[in-house]
Amino acid sequence: MNFHLRSVAAALCIAALSGCGSPGADTAFKAPDGWKSTPGMFGRFQMWMTGSGQADRQIVMLIRGDRNTTTTESITLAGSNNVRDLKRESIKLCGSQAADHFTATAEHRTNNKSVRETIEGVTTTIGASKYIAFYMRPANVQADAQAEAAIHSLCPQK
């Protein structure tokens, strides 16, 4: 391989690896302890899971987008359909960080089975990025306190 091709390959590898950080790196976001984590993808998306199967699988997801990213777009990208807002309200995170809190129901299809799920989340803008933290669980599963605390920890890093 000639020098030019090796240089390009090395630059692409460095760019790819440098973009794999957590989307919450510039925030005080704290994921639930003991949940399995995916690697951060391009510094834009990461999720944490618990549960042994579809019937009890719970997911916390953190997305960092631009200021125009909508909540519904992010939920749909996460694989949920038929999203219905149950409630939206303005809240403060960590005492002073303006945010929107929402709860919704949705449908998730896996292996030709449809599962109703409850989605709770917050959206906030920090710097030039809009952050969206979701907590998704089957509708018949009780909320996990650690997961709810995680989505409410989405504040600027001090």
C-alpha contacts under 8 A as a table, 3 or more apart, distances in Angstrom:
res1	aa1	res2	aa2	distance
1	M	5	L	6.37
1	M	6	R	6.46
2	N	5	L	5.54
2	N	6	R	6.31
3	F	6	R	5.14
3	F	7	S	6.10
4	H	7	S	5.13
4	H	8	V	6.26
5	L	8	V	5.13
5	L	9	A	6.07
6	R	9	A	5.04
6	R	10	A	6.03
7	S	10	A	5.12
7	S	11	A	6.11
8	V	11	A	5.10
8	V	12	L	6.17
9	A	12	L	5.15
9	A	13	C	6.21
10	A	13	C	5.09
10	A	14	I	6.19
11	A	14	I	5.15
11	A	15	A	6.12
12	L	15	A	5.09
12	L	16	A	6.04
13	C	16	A	5.11
13	C	17	L	6.09
14	I	17	L	5.21
14	I	18	S	5.93
15	A	18	S	5.23
15	A	19	G	6.30
16	A	19	G	5.45
16	A	20	C	6.83
16	A	42	F	7.52
17	L	20	C	5.48
18	S	21	G	6.91
18	S	42	F	7.88
19	G	41	M	7.14
19	G	42	F	4.17
19	G	43	G	5.44
20	C	39	P	7.14
20	C	40	G	5.21
20	C	41	M	5.00
20	C	42	F	4.40
20	C	43	G	5.34
21	G	25	A	7.17
21	G	39	P	7.63
21	G	40	G	5.08
21	G	41	M	6.83
21	G	42	F	6.47
21	G	43	G	4.72
22	S	25	A	5.37
22	S	39	P	7.40
22	S	40	G	4.45
22	S	41	M	7.22
22	S	42	F	7.96
22	S	43	G	5.08
22	S	44	R	7.17
22	S	45	F	7.21
22	S	46	Q	6.54
23	P	26	D	7.66
23	P	40	G	6.55
23	P	41	M	7.88
23	P	42	F	7.94
23	P	43	G	4.41
23	P	44	R	4.81
23	P	45	F	5.80
23	P	46	Q	6.74
23	P	62	L	6.83
23	P	63	I	6.45
23	P	64	R	5.64
24	G	27	T	5.13
24	G	28	A	7.25
24	G	29	F	5.86
24	G	43	G	7.94
24	G	62	L	7.30
24	G	64	R	7.61
24	G	154	L	7.98
25	A	28	A	7.81
25	A	29	F	7.95
26	D	156	P	6.90
26	D	157	Q	5.93
27	T	154	L	6.40
27	T	155	C	5.57
27	T	156	P	4.62
27	T	157	Q	4.39
28	A	153	S	6.18
28	A	154	L	5.96
28	A	155	C	5.31
28	A	156	P	5.87
28	A	157	Q	4.74
28	A	158	K	7.54
29	F	150	A	6.55
29	F	151	I	7.45
29	F	153	S	4.84
29	F	154	L	4.66
29	F	155	C	6.57
30	K	150	A	5.37
30	K	153	S	6.14
30	K	154	L	7.79
31	A	35	W	7.97
31	A	48	W	7.29
31	A	60	V	7.73
31	A	147	A	7.36
31	A	150	A	5.23
32	P	35	W	5.99
32	P	48	W	7.67
32	P	146	Q	5.26
32	P	147	A	5.60
32	P	149	A	7.94
32	P	150	A	6.04
33	D	146	Q	7.49
35	W	48	W	5.67
35	W	49	M	5.34
35	W	50	T	5.29
36	K	48	W	5.26
36	K	49	M	5.12
36	K	50	T	6.40
37	S	46	Q	7.53
37	S	47	M	5.88
37	S	48	W	4.32
37	S	49	M	6.50
38	T	46	Q	6.04
38	T	47	M	5.65
38	T	48	W	6.39
39	P	46	Q	6.35
39	P	47	M	7.96
40	G	43	G	5.74
40	G	44	R	7.05
40	G	45	F	5.75
40	G	46	Q	4.70
40	G	47	M	7.88
41	M	44	R	5.80
41	M	45	F	5.19
41	M	46	Q	6.28
42	F	45	F	7.10
43	G	64	R	7.49
44	R	62	L	7.97
44	R	63	I	5.55
44	R	64	R	4.76
44	R	65	G	6.62
45	F	61	M	7.42
45	F	62	L	5.78
45	F	63	I	4.64
45	F	64	R	6.48
46	Q	61	M	5.90
46	Q	62	L	5.45
46	Q	63	I	6.77
47	M	59	I	6.73
47	M	60	V	5.56
47	M	61	M	4.24
47	M	62	L	6.20
48	W	59	I	5.66
48	W	60	V	5.17
48	W	61	M	6.44
49	M	57	R	6.93
49	M	58	Q	5.65
49	M	59	I	4.57
49	M	60	V	6.51
50	T	57	R	5.76
50	T	58	Q	5.37
50	T	59	I	6.70
51	G	54	Q	7.88
51	G	56	D	5.21
51	G	57	R	4.31
51	G	58	Q	6.17
52	S	56	D	6.58
52	S	57	R	6.35
53	G	56	D	5.77
53	G	57	R	5.50
54	Q	57	R	5.20
55	A	138	P	6.74
56	D	137	R	7.30
56	D	138	P	6.46
56	D	141	V	6.68
57	R	137	R	6.42
57	R	138	P	7.11
58	Q	135	Y	7.43
58	Q	136	M	5.75
58	Q	137	R	4.52
58	Q	138	P	7.19
59	I	134	F	7.83
59	I	135	Y	5.75
59	I	136	M	5.15
59	I	137	R	6.48
60	V	133	A	7.15
60	V	134	F	5.51
60	V	135	Y	4.48
60	V	136	M	6.38
60	V	147	A	6.57
60	V	150	A	7.96
60	V	151	I	7.67
61	M	133	A	5.62
61	M	134	F	5.09
61	M	135	Y	6.53
62	L	131	Y	7.20
62	L	132	I	5.85
62	L	133	A	4.51
62	L	134	F	6.53
63	I	74	S	7.69
63	I	131	Y	5.70
63	I	132	I	5.17
63	I	133	A	6.40
64	R	129	S	6.28
64	R	130	K	5.82
64	R	131	Y	4.61
64	R	132	I	6.55
65	G	68	N	7.68
65	G	69	T	5.81
65	G	129	S	5.66
65	G	130	K	5.24
65	G	131	Y	6.33
66	D	69	T	5.74
66	D	128	A	6.82
66	D	129	S	4.89
66	D	130	K	5.44
67	R	125	T	7.03
67	R	128	A	6.65
67	R	129	S	5.55
67	R	130	K	4.88
68	N	130	K	7.57
69	T	73	E	7.08
69	T	74	S	7.44
69	T	130	K	6.89
70	T	73	E	5.32
70	T	74	S	6.47
71	T	74	S	5.20
71	T	75	I	6.26
71	T	123	T	7.51
71	T	132	I	7.08
72	T	75	I	5.13
72	T	76	T	6.14
72	T	83	V	7.44
73	E	76	T	5.21
73	E	77	L	6.16
74	S	77	L	5.04
74	S	78	A	6.24
74	S	132	I	7.90
75	I	78	A	5.03
75	I	79	G	6.84
75	I	80	S	5.90
75	I	81	N	7.91
75	I	83	V	7.86
76	T	79	G	5.32
76	T	80	S	5.03
76	T	81	N	5.98
76	T	83	V	7.98
77	L	80	S	7.31
79	G	108	H	6.44
79	G	109	R	7.93
80	S	83	V	7.05
80	S	106	A	5.96
80	S	107	E	5.54
80	S	108	H	4.84
80	S	109	R	7.68
81	N	106	A	5.71
81	N	107	E	5.13
81	N	108	H	6.24
82	N	105	T	7.99
82	N	106	A	5.31
82	N	107	E	5.88
83	V	104	A	6.65
83	V	105	T	5.80
83	V	106	A	4.37
83	V	107	E	7.09
84	R	104	A	5.44
84	R	105	T	5.37
84	R	106	A	6.28
85	D	88	R	7.34
85	D	102	F	7.36
85	D	103	T	6.31
85	D	104	A	4.37
85	D	105	T	6.69
86	L	102	F	7.52
86	L	103	T	5.55
86	L	104	A	4.85
86	L	105	T	7.05
87	K	102	F	5.51
87	K	103	T	5.35
87	K	104	A	6.86
88	R	100	D	6.93
88	R	101	H	5.71
88	R	102	F	4.39
88	R	103	T	6.71
89	E	100	D	5.69
89	E	101	H	5.33
89	E	102	F	6.48
90	S	98	A	7.30
90	S	99	A	5.86
90	S	100	D	4.52
90	S	101	H	6.12
91	I	98	A	6.14
91	I	99	A	5.29
91	I	100	D	5.80
91	I	101	H	6.43
92	K	95	G	5.80
92	K	96	S	5.42
92	K	97	Q	5.12
92	K	98	A	4.77
92	K	99	A	5.74
93	L	96	S	6.04
93	L	97	Q	4.86
93	L	98	A	6.48
93	L	99	A	6.64
93	L	152	H	6.22
93	L	153	S	7.00
93	L	154	L	7.11
93	L	155	C	6.45
94	C	97	Q	6.23
94	C	152	H	7.84
94	C	153	S	7.01
94	C	155	C	6.40
97	Q	124	T	7.73
97	Q	155	C	6.39
97	Q	156	P	7.80
98	A	124	T	6.55
99	A	122	V	6.45
99	A	123	T	5.55
99	A	124	T	4.59
99	A	125	T	7.60
100	D	122	V	5.45
100	D	123	T	5.27
100	D	124	T	6.60
101	H	120	E	7.58
101	H	121	G	5.79
101	H	122	V	4.47
101	H	123	T	6.71
102	F	120	E	5.76
102	F	121	G	5.44
102	F	122	V	6.32
103	T	118	T	7.30
103	T	119	I	5.59
103	T	120	E	4.39
103	T	121	G	6.50
104	A	118	T	5.97
104	A	119	I	5.10
104	A	120	E	6.44
105	T	116	R	7.04
105	T	117	E	5.66
105	T	118	T	4.68
105	T	119	I	5.87
105	T	139	A	7.85
106	A	116	R	5.91
106	A	117	E	5.37
106	A	118	T	6.55
106	A	119	I	7.28
107	E	114	S	6.40
107	E	115	V	5.64
107	E	116	R	4.69
107	E	117	E	5.93
108	H	114	S	5.69
108	H	115	V	5.25
108	H	116	R	6.50
108	H	117	E	7.05
109	R	112	N	6.19
109	R	113	K	5.45
109	R	114	S	4.48
109	R	115	V	6.31
110	T	113	K	5.34
110	T	114	S	6.60
110	T	115	V	7.98
115	V	138	P	6.71
116	R	138	P	5.95
116	R	139	A	5.63
117	E	136	M	6.56
117	E	137	R	5.43
117	E	138	P	4.19
117	E	139	A	4.42
117	E	140	N	7.94
118	T	136	M	5.76
118	T	137	R	5.55
118	T	138	P	6.09
118	T	139	A	4.96
119	I	134	F	6.62
119	I	135	Y	5.63
119	I	136	M	4.54
119	I	137	R	6.72
120	E	134	F	5.74
120	E	135	Y	5.19
120	E	136	M	6.60
120	E	148	E	7.99
121	G	132	I	7.05
121	G	133	A	5.39
121	G	134	F	4.26
121	G	135	Y	6.00
121	G	151	I	6.38
122	V	132	I	5.81
122	V	133	A	5.48
122	V	134	F	6.78
122	V	151	I	6.46
122	V	152	H	7.04
123	T	130	K	6.99
123	T	131	Y	5.54
123	T	132	I	4.45
123	T	133	A	6.54
124	T	130	K	5.75
124	T	131	Y	5.39
124	T	132	I	6.73
124	T	154	L	7.74
125	T	128	A	7.14
125	T	129	S	5.71
125	T	130	K	4.33
125	T	131	Y	6.03
126	I	129	S	5.60
126	I	130	K	6.38
126	I	131	Y	7.32
126	I	155	C	7.72
126	I	156	P	6.43
131	Y	154	L	7.82
133	A	151	I	5.25
133	A	154	L	7.43
134	F	151	I	6.45
135	Y	147	A	6.44
135	Y	148	E	6.98
135	Y	151	I	7.01
137	R	141	V	6.48
137	R	143	A	7.65
138	P	141	V	5.45
139	A	142	Q	7.93
143	A	147	A	7.77
143	A	148	E	7.52
144	D	147	A	5.39
144	D	148	E	6.43
145	A	148	E	5.16
145	A	149	A	6.12
146	Q	149	A	5.04
146	Q	150	A	6.09
147	A	150	A	5.00
147	A	151	I	6.56
148	E	151	I	5.50
148	E	152	H	6.47
149	A	152	H	5.12
149	A	153	S	6.25
150	A	153	S	5.20
150	A	154	L	7.41
151	I	154	L	6.07
152	H	155	C	7.97
